[in-house]
Every structure is written in structure tokens, then in C-alpha cells.
Amino acid sequence: MNLDAYIRQRLQSRKVLVMTHVIAGFPSLEANWQMLELMAQAGVDLVELQMPFSEPMADGPTFARANQQAIAGGLKLEQYFGLMERAAGIFPFPLLMMGYYNTVFRLGHGLFCTQLQARGGVGFILPDLPVEEYGDLFAHSARCELSPIMLMAPTNTDARLAHIGRHARGMVYAVARKGVTGSKTELEAGIYDFVARCRKATDLPLGLGFGLRQGEDIRRLQGQVEVAIVGSALLESWEREGREGYRKLLQELCAGRE
């Protein structure tokens, strides 16, 4: 899939897209499926499907705990890919693998890309892998028509942003603030200044994540970025309010696109 083209086509009917996040195996694979069903019903545009890892360095407390519990529950890589393949065959939204480089290293770049493509993934996000360390992962990604999603951070210099932008494909993930996922991000002038810096570094669609929590956050990103990324807030709603609270938050988030 040409992820860039997909995003631009979706933007013809909405002002910003919504990308959500599922941690495979937490609280269970059955619950994951219910989450994905609710996402499809709400009309979510893209989904990150995370492969749990023991040291998820970009994840805040909610996600870190979920990663640990999914691993303790015995989730295996084949189960992860099985969930992705099943979801890709049923749901309309594209699926991105989110995870950490250890998984890719263990499989090998070629096999990882081949498996991800075969199971229906359209790209991947590896927050702990610097662009300089990708090596032939770029070539394998291109061969399998996968988008390696690069992260841009507020701490990056303009030269660094430009370097990242030259290697990005599909879209760019702009990290809204320093630190890890979870804590609420205040959408203020500094964020929009950072987005403007990212714009100078790439022509690809920008997604903004880390700390978006409600429909109003999505509305405030209209005209600023192409994709609003929400993760921790959804998982917290599932734990706090169950399926119905999760459904309501999804509807609120998706309503913010219009």
C-alpha cells in the first residue's frame, strides 16, 4: 500500500485523520479483537498494532505495564502476526507494526519485512532504532512495499530533522513533547512551532502523538497535521470504563475530525 496516497485520499473527506493503538495480548487477544471491532465501527483511519517488549523505552507507565503483562501472559510473535493477519483480512484500516528493534533483529531484516507484508501490515514504527542504524532494512522495506515510519522529536536540530525526513516513507510521526507516552500534552504555540519545523524537513503527511486524550485535541490539530495519534487514553478508558467507555471515547475522537 502507498500509505502517503491513502492518507491524502482520506483527507478529501475529513480535516484530520485518527490513528489509534492496540497492544497485542493486553488485556487479552479476545479483548484486542473487541477493540479493533469498535475502532472499525467508529471509522478510525489507521491502527498501530504493538508487539510487546520487555523494555519499551518510548512508552509511559500505562503502556509499559501493559507490555509486561502481555509478555507475562505468554504472547508469542506468531500470535501477534496471527492477530495482524486476521485483522487485515477483515477491517478497512491499514495496520502498522509498532515495536522495538529487538524483535526485528531476532527475525532478521529480510524475514521481518516478508512476514509483515504477508500478514497484511503496511509499515512499521521502531522508536528505539536511529535512522543511521537501519542499514539494509530500508532496502527490504522498499522491496516489500512497507513504509518505515520515522520519528521526529522537539529535541532534534533542523539538520537532524532534514536527515530523518530524507529517509522517511509513508508518513512521519512527530513526537509532541519530550518524555514518554501517556501524560497529557497541552496543544500550544510551541507544539505548532515544532510542527512547522517538521514541515520544512519533509513533504510527507505528519502524524502527531504522545499525550492526545480527547476529541477537542483532535479538533485543535485540524489544519496543523494530517494524522492525530491516540494510544494511552484509549487503553486507560478500557481499564476504567470497559467496552462502553472505550466506544464513547473512540466516537468522540473520530468526531473531532470533522
Sequence and secondary structure as in RCSB ss.txt:
>XXXX:A:sequence
MNLDAYIRQRLQSRKVLVMTHVIAGFPSLEANWQMLELMAQAGVDLVELQMPFSEPMADGPTFARANQQAIAGGL
KLEQYFGLMERAAGIFPFPLLMMGYYNTVFRLGHGLFCTQLQARGGVGFILPDLPVEEYGDLFAHSARCELSPIM
LMAPTNTDARLAHIGRHARGMVYAVARKGVTGSKTELEAGIYDFVARCRKATDLPLGLGFGLRQGEDIRRLQGQV
EVAIVGSALLESWEREGREGYRKLLQELCAGRE
>XXXX:A:secstr
  HHHHHHHHTTS SSEEEEEEETTSS HHHHHHHHHHHHHHT SEEEEE   S  TT  HHHHHHHHHHHHTT 
 HHHHHHHHHHHHTT SS EEEE  HHHHHHH HHHHHHHHHHTTEEEEE TT  GGG TTHHHHHHHTT EEEE
EE TTS HHHHHHHHHH  S EEEE SSS SSS     HHHHHHHHHHHHH SS EEEESS  SHHHHHHTTTT 
SEEEE HHHHHHHHHHHHHHHHHHHHHHHHTT 
